[in-house]
Amino acid sequence: MVRENLEEVNSRILAACKRVGRNPEEVTLIAVSKTKPAAMISEAYSVGIRDFGENKVQELCEKYLALPEDIRWHMIGHLQRNKVKQVIDKAVLIHSVDSLRLAEQIQEEAARKDLVADILLEVNVAEEESKYGFKLEEAEHAILEIARLPHVRLKGLMTIAPFVENSEENRPVFKKLRQFYVDMQSKNIDNVNMNTLSMGMTGDYEVAIEEGATLVRVGTGIFGTRYYGK
Ligand SMILES: *Cc1c(COP(=O)(O)O)cnc(C)c1O
């Protein structure tokens, strides 16, 4: 099932790129494997997927140990400061930096391990109460502050768009984030390398690609519905 779903998702990614004249190589699919077993991840791995997304530190760490070394693990969920230490050398990219205190904690742990951590700033474009992330109007200040942290490298922006019936409803959200991303690129801020725009999930990744996403995070569309056991 995973194999067939991946074929479908990949062909939709190609079609979305084609519609807007983008090179498909600019778009990387992250298979969001949270709650899913190693066997399903292995199936995706066997057809060439190397980027996987997890939203819990413990689960990411367990899968990191159990699965092939060349997997690129993406931390996409809200990260508590006391857990930074555990993921900092396992995740290739932390998408969910939603406070300056978290960025400072990443700086501290990365310095201790003598590495530079790649991160994205999470932006709550639609200003939903239930979601983490900076408001768009706060994001530039946050970027300038993070740029001062030598062991943190800001690579771009991430957003989780609202849950909607019709993915077209999220187009303005993606457009806004893309516009801000381009503005920030043009400022050429030292120690900021704006080249990554993480947006789009199962319900809306095609629209996100049309609006400039470079990373899409697809879970259900690849692995099926998630069941959260008690
Ligand atoms: C779970 C999750 C996804 C994947 O969601 P689907 O709708 O299953 O594709 C993407 N991004 C984040 C941050 C998530 O937590």
The ligand as a MOL file (V3000), in Angstrom:
LIG
                    3D

  0  0  0     0  0            999 V3000
M  V30 BEGIN CTAB
M  V30 COUNTS 15 15 0 0 0
M  V30 BEGIN ATOM
M  V30 1 C 1.2960 15.0610 11.1790 0
M  V30 2 C 1.9230 16.2130 10.5080 0
M  V30 3 C 1.9930 16.2870 9.1030 0
M  V30 4 C 1.3740 15.2640 8.1690 0
M  V30 5 O -0.0220 15.3880 8.1760 0
M  V30 6 P -0.9280 14.5770 7.1280 0
M  V30 7 O -2.1740 15.3750 7.0580 0
M  V30 8 O -1.1210 13.2180 7.6920 0
M  V30 9 O -0.1970 14.5590 5.8450 0
M  V30 10 C 2.6540 17.3700 8.5470 0
M  V30 11 N 3.2070 18.3280 9.3150 0
M  V30 12 C 3.1650 18.2910 10.6590 0
M  V30 13 C 3.8130 19.3740 11.4370 0
M  V30 14 C 2.5230 17.2350 11.2950 0
M  V30 15 O 2.4770 17.2160 12.6370 0
M  V30 END ATOM
M  V30 BEGIN BOND
M  V30 1 1 1 2
M  V30 2 1 2 3
M  V30 3 2 2 14
M  V30 4 1 3 4
M  V30 5 2 3 10
M  V30 6 1 4 5
M  V30 7 1 5 6
M  V30 8 2 6 7
M  V30 9 1 6 8
M  V30 10 1 6 9
M  V30 11 1 10 11
M  V30 12 2 11 12
M  V30 13 1 12 13
M  V30 14 1 12 14
M  V30 15 1 14 15
M  V30 END BOND
M  V30 END CTAB
M  END
